[in-house]
Amino acid sequence: MTLHILPLLDGKSHNVRPKPDFSLEGFVLNDRYSFLRKIGAGTYGLIYLVRDQVTGLELAAKMVMTEPHGAGSAANNKKYIQEKMYDYFASHSPLQAQELDLGLIARDGVSCSFLKEIALHLKVHDHPNVVTIHHVFSLERFAVVTLMDYFAQGDLFGNIIDNHIFLTRHHGKQLMMKNCMLQLIDAMEFCASRGVYHCDLKPENVMVRYDPSYRRPDADETGSRPIIDYQELHVSLIDFGLAMTSDLICCNACRGSSFYMAPERIVNFNTSKLVRSLIDMEQFVSDERAESESSARYLPTLAGDVWSLGVLFINITCARNPWPIANINDRHEVFSNYILHNKSILQTILPISKQFNAVLNEIFCLNPNERISLADLRQRIVAVDFYHDGASFNEQLCTPPTEPNSRPSSPKDIQGTGKGHHGSVC
């Protein structure tokens, strides 16, 4: 554990009458950052909106305790963290914290449990499609506070389900969808180039800025126009809590959120008779030191992120999830039917074209070694028409496939998964 990153501070304690809800609103960090309101809470930390009193900039402050609370319900953990944070803030007035060196965290923080997420995030945060970290502060040995970009319009999940930013758009709908998808592909490709694999891609972990009144400029004299347009829509990855640096992941790893996890993260491919009848497991890296077959093979980590992108693309185009979980052992579910019997089933239950169904088939390969590369996926997304089959994509011919509230009864409507993710073994 790289505790040398964290300085020791001698905080002065003061007795302060607690607020009924233990809110941190009104506290000021380092005489500069005013806590405005809570904007998020999880099992391990809190997120508050803060304002920089010097610049006026609003930032998101993510606070994580250095020693997380033990096992318990999510609700109890959130309550415990809120109360502990309030107790600390109230007993250290004025609230002072030591700023940590971002370069030092990026270099050494991976070996420290409560800095690992920040360290991996810092390795890739200089990309426009990854949320930028501005400052990291140490509250003695109690907690770490990360100040990062704030997105007032929230995450992709809320913007798909509540704001219908894609399905209610009548002008340039498919271009806007592609704009989002290509930015996500760029982010994944950049992270992989830095040796970072997210492992928890889902709409709750994609932050959004967009201008509903914005209209793309006309095509130039060549008749072309770029698909990526940050003025129209800008998406950025967040939450590297399950991220990895290894390009291989053990066959018994259960890592991610159920709706978005690849099948090899749900079922142990090396011990499943059904999977072994479909895939030659000898093609994957073996570990001769493994004590059992359950941990004897390693599969490509990036392929799991590619799979998650496929589910995200269905969220974006249809506001749906294709299946609740990619478990090949659920013989009567859409997923097993798709893998074992009918590769066209998604086209029959989603309002998508044959050509988009073909792209999804390249993503949703059971064998992770056979999944489409990010470079090839980018080209497929540029060329595809999501809803109509024809010679080529033509935005001017695009019409809404369905109204947002008029959807097929199967598969599942997109559901929030931000409250539950997995980081264990199968």
Legacy VTK file of the C-alpha trace (Angstrom):
# vtk DataFile Version 3.0
C-alpha trace
ASCII
DATASET POLYDATA
POINTS 426 float
0.000 0.000 0.000
1.492 3.318 -1.054
0.685 5.259 2.080
3.582 7.620 1.391
1.283 9.348 -1.110
-0.981 10.464 1.733
0.337 13.208 4.021
-0.419 13.348 7.705
-2.437 16.323 8.922
-3.236 17.371 12.448
-6.884 18.311 12.281
-8.493 20.239 15.113
-11.749 18.876 16.457
-14.754 21.049 17.212
-18.156 20.045 18.488
-20.863 20.936 15.976
-24.558 20.164 16.294
-25.387 17.538 13.641
-27.920 18.198 10.903
-30.906 15.825 10.842
-29.905 14.468 7.408
-26.127 14.721 7.960
-25.887 16.846 4.807
-22.534 18.325 3.828
-24.170 21.366 2.247
-22.587 24.605 3.395
-19.170 23.204 4.246
-16.169 24.749 2.481
-13.005 22.799 1.669
-9.708 24.696 1.877
-11.600 28.016 2.021
-12.360 27.558 -1.676
-14.701 24.693 -2.599
-18.279 25.136 -1.379
-20.404 22.013 -0.999
-23.776 22.682 -2.648
-25.787 19.443 -2.738
-25.494 15.678 -2.951
-25.713 14.355 -6.501
-24.845 10.704 -5.947
-24.189 7.979 -3.410
-22.873 4.455 -3.636
-21.750 1.565 -1.498
-18.293 3.066 -1.060
-18.659 6.825 -1.270
-20.564 10.041 -1.867
-20.638 12.544 -4.716
-21.397 16.208 -4.059
-21.683 19.195 -6.342
-19.148 21.831 -5.291
-18.389 25.323 -6.548
-14.916 26.778 -6.850
-15.261 30.179 -5.161
-12.278 31.515 -7.122
-13.275 30.523 -10.661
-17.005 29.919 -10.235
-16.562 26.503 -11.838
-18.870 23.723 -10.648
-17.220 20.351 -10.067
-18.234 16.901 -8.871
-16.536 15.889 -5.603
-16.298 12.122 -5.170
-15.425 11.130 -1.606
-14.236 7.635 -0.742
-13.255 6.458 2.725
-9.814 4.900 3.027
-11.265 2.086 5.123
-14.690 1.161 3.682
-17.481 -0.031 5.913
-17.824 -3.798 6.236
-20.484 -6.009 4.707
-24.036 -4.766 4.957
-26.970 -3.661 2.877
-26.401 -0.932 0.317
-28.796 1.369 2.162
-27.011 0.885 5.482
-23.616 1.433 3.872
-24.766 4.693 2.298
-26.169 5.885 5.619
-22.975 4.926 7.433
-20.772 6.780 4.934
-22.983 9.888 5.007
-22.861 10.048 8.802
-19.114 9.396 8.993
-18.386 12.040 6.373
-20.543 14.548 8.215
-18.873 13.743 11.536
-15.473 14.357 9.996
-16.476 17.590 8.263
-18.202 18.918 11.379
-15.287 18.122 13.688
-12.634 19.666 11.432
-13.501 23.312 11.068
-12.191 25.050 9.066
-12.049 22.053 6.744
-8.507 21.710 5.406
-7.100 19.004 3.151
-3.751 18.359 1.517
-3.731 18.256 -2.278
-2.080 15.135 -3.674
0.180 14.995 -6.701
-1.766 13.582 -9.664
1.341 12.258 -11.375
2.416 10.436 -8.241
-1.020 8.844 -7.866
-1.046 7.744 -11.512
2.399 6.202 -11.092
2.116 4.532 -7.675
-1.539 4.588 -6.672
-2.533 1.308 -8.347
-1.005 -0.625 -5.449
-3.138 1.233 -2.886
-6.696 -0.086 -2.539
-8.437 3.272 -2.112
-6.316 5.037 -4.765
-6.418 2.347 -7.472
-9.583 3.636 -9.150
-8.215 7.183 -9.214
-4.837 5.987 -10.513
-6.364 4.074 -13.431
-8.686 6.981 -14.206
-5.716 9.382 -14.246
-3.909 7.212 -16.803
-6.633 7.982 -19.367
-8.340 11.196 -18.217
-6.576 13.349 -20.823
-8.887 11.989 -23.531
-11.940 14.130 -24.431
-14.263 11.157 -23.859
-13.032 10.423 -20.344
-14.078 12.631 -17.428
-11.198 14.903 -16.368
-9.846 14.805 -12.812
-8.775 18.275 -11.637
-7.672 17.768 -8.030
-7.327 15.000 -5.451
-7.296 15.838 -1.739
-6.490 13.781 1.334
-8.639 14.168 4.447
-5.850 12.862 6.672
-6.091 9.052 6.586
-9.904 9.189 6.666
-10.969 9.767 3.068
-9.879 10.891 -0.375
-11.758 13.608 -2.281
-11.555 13.699 -6.086
-12.712 16.837 -7.905
-13.690 16.131 -11.503
-15.826 17.483 -14.315
-19.491 18.024 -13.461
-22.168 17.125 -16.012
-25.369 19.001 -15.230
-27.384 16.928 -17.722
-26.499 13.692 -15.984
-25.664 10.260 -17.324
-26.604 8.436 -20.504
-29.129 6.226 -18.707
-31.278 9.154 -17.594
-30.969 10.830 -20.965
-32.123 7.709 -22.801
-34.978 6.795 -20.472
-36.178 10.113 -19.059
-35.198 12.631 -21.726
-35.442 10.369 -24.815
-32.629 12.373 -26.408
-32.299 9.951 -29.320
-35.754 8.529 -30.071
-37.607 11.858 -29.966
-35.112 13.619 -32.190
-36.504 14.166 -35.691
-33.571 15.883 -37.384
-30.288 14.020 -37.634
-31.327 11.215 -35.282
-29.006 8.549 -36.660
-26.083 10.955 -36.915
-26.517 11.816 -33.246
-26.617 8.120 -32.328
-23.467 7.493 -34.340
-21.873 10.549 -32.765
-22.394 8.946 -29.358
-21.263 5.472 -30.434
-18.094 6.640 -32.149
-17.101 8.685 -29.113
-17.511 5.584 -26.951
-15.421 3.524 -29.367
-12.735 6.227 -29.331
-12.703 6.177 -25.524
-12.380 2.394 -25.377
-9.628 2.375 -27.980
-7.690 5.070 -26.122
-8.042 3.310 -22.769
-6.798 0.057 -24.290
-3.828 1.880 -25.829
-2.922 3.023 -22.298
-3.345 -0.490 -20.922
-6.612 0.254 -19.090
-9.792 -1.817 -19.513
-12.981 -0.379 -18.030
-14.878 -3.644 -17.317
-18.074 -1.843 -16.271
-19.422 -0.106 -19.355
-23.082 0.863 -18.950
-25.117 4.027 -19.525
-24.860 5.012 -15.855
-21.085 5.276 -16.333
-21.305 7.573 -19.354
-21.823 11.267 -18.615
-23.563 13.505 -21.148
-23.544 17.088 -22.362
-25.803 17.997 -25.269
-27.624 20.915 -26.838
-31.177 19.981 -27.902
-31.441 23.132 -30.027
-28.195 22.562 -31.906
-28.355 21.831 -35.620
-25.422 20.439 -37.516
-23.916 22.647 -40.229
-24.558 21.754 -43.845
-22.163 19.439 -45.614
-19.046 21.000 -47.135
-18.312 21.287 -50.864
-17.316 17.611 -50.988
-20.722 16.629 -49.655
-19.305 15.164 -46.458
-19.467 16.155 -42.817
-17.847 14.654 -39.728
-20.002 12.367 -37.628
-18.417 13.251 -34.284
-19.653 16.680 -33.195
-19.046 17.679 -29.565
-21.349 20.694 -29.842
-24.270 18.390 -30.569
-23.384 15.722 -27.999
-20.356 15.036 -25.819
-20.081 11.831 -23.786
-17.393 10.929 -21.250
-16.580 7.756 -19.327
-16.559 7.717 -15.554
-16.177 5.183 -12.715
-13.049 3.084 -13.098
-13.768 1.133 -9.921
-13.682 -2.240 -11.707
-11.052 -1.311 -14.290
-8.043 -3.539 -14.940
-4.581 -3.149 -16.426
-4.183 -6.744 -17.598
-5.186 -7.557 -21.172
-6.133 -11.056 -20.000
-8.765 -11.975 -17.427
-9.197 -15.306 -15.660
-12.015 -17.527 -16.883
-13.575 -17.515 -13.395
-13.806 -13.704 -13.118
-17.293 -12.250 -12.659
-16.676 -8.561 -13.288
-19.150 -5.913 -14.424
-22.901 -5.238 -14.316
-25.224 -8.097 -15.200
-27.063 -6.540 -18.165
-23.768 -5.588 -19.809
-21.417 -8.419 -18.865
-20.071 -10.673 -21.597
-21.038 -14.370 -21.275
-17.502 -15.389 -20.250
-17.875 -13.147 -17.169
-21.077 -14.958 -16.160
-20.362 -18.624 -16.906
-16.940 -20.196 -16.459
-16.113 -21.152 -20.031
-13.397 -23.590 -19.015
-15.692 -25.748 -16.871
-18.923 -25.447 -18.881
-19.564 -28.564 -20.969
-21.918 -26.625 -23.219
-19.366 -23.902 -23.919
-16.574 -26.421 -24.461
-18.756 -28.176 -27.043
-18.989 -24.880 -28.941
-15.533 -23.349 -28.411
-12.079 -24.891 -28.481
-10.704 -23.662 -25.161
-7.170 -24.662 -26.148
-6.924 -21.393 -28.098
-6.840 -19.388 -24.866
-3.816 -18.755 -22.672
-3.400 -21.452 -20.042
-2.003 -21.240 -16.533
-0.120 -24.396 -15.637
0.100 -23.219 -12.023
-3.683 -23.136 -11.642
-4.949 -25.404 -8.887
-8.090 -26.372 -10.810
-9.756 -26.127 -14.209
-11.913 -23.278 -12.895
-8.953 -20.895 -13.103
-6.797 -22.528 -15.770
-7.577 -20.288 -18.760
-7.267 -16.562 -19.493
-9.446 -14.692 -21.966
-9.022 -11.261 -23.635
-10.183 -8.453 -21.348
-10.960 -5.971 -24.130
-13.435 -8.404 -25.713
-15.639 -7.967 -22.644
-15.737 -4.197 -23.178
-16.613 -4.726 -26.853
-19.567 -6.873 -25.770
-20.751 -4.159 -23.376
-20.582 -1.628 -26.205
-22.992 -3.805 -28.184
-25.574 -3.704 -25.397
-25.049 0.053 -25.068
-25.661 0.483 -28.799
-29.020 -1.280 -28.450
-29.822 1.032 -25.520
-29.045 4.025 -27.732
-31.009 2.895 -30.796
-33.970 1.167 -29.138
-34.004 2.224 -25.458
-34.024 -1.498 -24.696
-31.843 -4.235 -23.278
-31.528 -7.353 -25.460
-31.509 -9.674 -22.417
-31.254 -9.375 -18.620
-28.107 -11.500 -18.509
-25.973 -13.261 -21.126
-26.187 -16.657 -19.437
-25.963 -19.448 -21.976
-27.287 -21.934 -19.412
-30.707 -20.217 -19.360
-32.050 -22.392 -22.165
-35.434 -20.676 -22.470
-34.180 -17.098 -22.563
-33.585 -14.805 -25.537
-29.820 -14.967 -25.114
-29.419 -18.741 -25.301
-31.851 -18.829 -28.228
-29.742 -16.184 -29.955
-26.447 -18.004 -29.409
-27.645 -21.550 -30.057
-30.416 -21.254 -32.626
-31.375 -17.944 -34.188
-28.937 -15.107 -34.932
-31.808 -13.061 -36.371
-33.932 -13.091 -33.242
-32.928 -9.551 -32.264
-34.264 -8.243 -35.556
-37.629 -9.859 -34.854
-38.016 -8.275 -31.408
-36.264 -4.948 -31.966
-37.021 -2.323 -34.649
-33.612 -2.724 -36.301
-32.390 -3.379 -39.833
-30.746 -6.549 -41.094
-27.487 -4.662 -41.513
-27.480 -3.471 -37.890
-28.381 -6.999 -36.804
-25.314 -8.178 -38.738
-23.118 -5.671 -36.883
-24.501 -6.889 -33.560
-23.736 -10.465 -34.597
-20.086 -9.476 -35.008
-20.122 -8.008 -31.491
-22.107 -10.754 -29.763
-19.850 -13.667 -30.666
-19.745 -16.290 -27.936
-16.028 -16.768 -28.575
-14.310 -13.588 -27.327
-11.433 -14.160 -29.762
-13.863 -13.836 -32.672
-15.499 -10.552 -31.644
-15.087 -7.585 -33.920
-12.161 -5.242 -33.294
-12.800 -1.647 -32.249
-11.270 -0.386 -35.512
-13.608 -2.538 -37.604
-16.566 -1.681 -35.378
-15.961 2.014 -36.021
-16.207 1.433 -39.776
-19.377 -0.657 -39.410
-21.071 2.032 -37.321
-20.158 4.761 -39.821
-21.737 2.801 -42.692
-24.795 1.161 -41.108
-28.410 2.316 -41.240
-29.875 1.234 -37.908
-33.490 0.954 -39.035
-33.678 0.577 -42.819
-32.014 -1.861 -45.198
-30.610 -0.414 -48.396
-27.440 0.278 -50.280
-26.066 2.781 -47.777
-26.904 4.953 -44.827
-28.881 8.105 -45.712
-29.800 10.364 -42.823
-32.381 12.220 -44.913
-34.387 9.007 -45.319
-34.383 8.213 -41.617
-37.682 8.221 -39.728
-38.368 7.250 -36.114
-38.735 3.463 -35.755
-41.176 3.675 -32.850
-42.480 6.147 -30.353
-40.562 5.975 -27.056
-43.576 4.644 -25.188
-44.656 2.185 -27.875
-42.179 -0.667 -27.737
-42.307 -4.439 -28.240
-43.058 -6.504 -25.166
-39.754 -8.369 -25.395
-36.876 -8.180 -24.668
-36.508 -6.148 -21.496
-36.785 -2.383 -21.378
-33.479 -0.844 -20.430
-33.111 -0.991 -16.652
-30.780 0.798 -14.310
-27.879 -1.279 -13.074
-25.839 1.359 -11.327
-26.654 -0.018 -7.888
-25.251 -3.455 -8.566
-22.000 -4.470 -10.134
-19.789 -7.452 -9.613
-16.121 -7.954 -9.002
-15.672 -11.556 -7.983
-15.181 -15.053 -9.341
-17.771 -17.376 -10.816
LINES 1 427
426 0 1 2 3 4 5 6 7 8 9 10 11 12 13 14 15 16 17 18 19 20 21 22 23 24 25 26 27 28 29 30 31 32 33 34 35 36 37 38 39 40 41 42 43 44 45 46 47 48 49 50 51 52 53 54 55 56 57 58 59 60 61 62 63 64 65 66 67 68 69 70 71 72 73 74 75 76 77 78 79 80 81 82 83 84 85 86 87 88 89 90 91 92 93 94 95 96 97 98 99 100 101 102 103 104 105 106 107 108 109 110 111 112 113 114 115 116 117 118 119 120 121 122 123 124 125 126 127 128 129 130 131 132 133 134 135 136 137 138 139 140 141 142 143 144 145 146 147 148 149 150 151 152 153 154 155 156 157 158 159 160 161 162 163 164 165 166 167 168 169 170 171 172 173 174 175 176 177 178 179 180 181 182 183 184 185 186 187 188 189 190 191 192 193 194 195 196 197 198 199 200 201 202 203 204 205 206 207 208 209 210 211 212 213 214 215 216 217 218 219 220 221 222 223 224 225 226 227 228 229 230 231 232 233 234 235 236 237 238 239 240 241 242 243 244 245 246 247 248 249 250 251 252 253 254 255 256 257 258 259 260 261 262 263 264 265 266 267 268 269 270 271 272 273 274 275 276 277 278 279 280 281 282 283 284 285 286 287 288 289 290 291 292 293 294 295 296 297 298 299 300 301 302 303 304 305 306 307 308 309 310 311 312 313 314 315 316 317 318 319 320 321 322 323 324 325 326 327 328 329 330 331 332 333 334 335 336 337 338 339 340 341 342 343 344 345 346 347 348 349 350 351 352 353 354 355 356 357 358 359 360 361 362 363 364 365 366 367 368 369 370 371 372 373 374 375 376 377 378 379 380 381 382 383 384 385 386 387 388 389 390 391 392 393 394 395 396 397 398 399 400 401 402 403 404 405 406 407 408 409 410 411 412 413 414 415 416 417 418 419 420 421 422 423 424 425
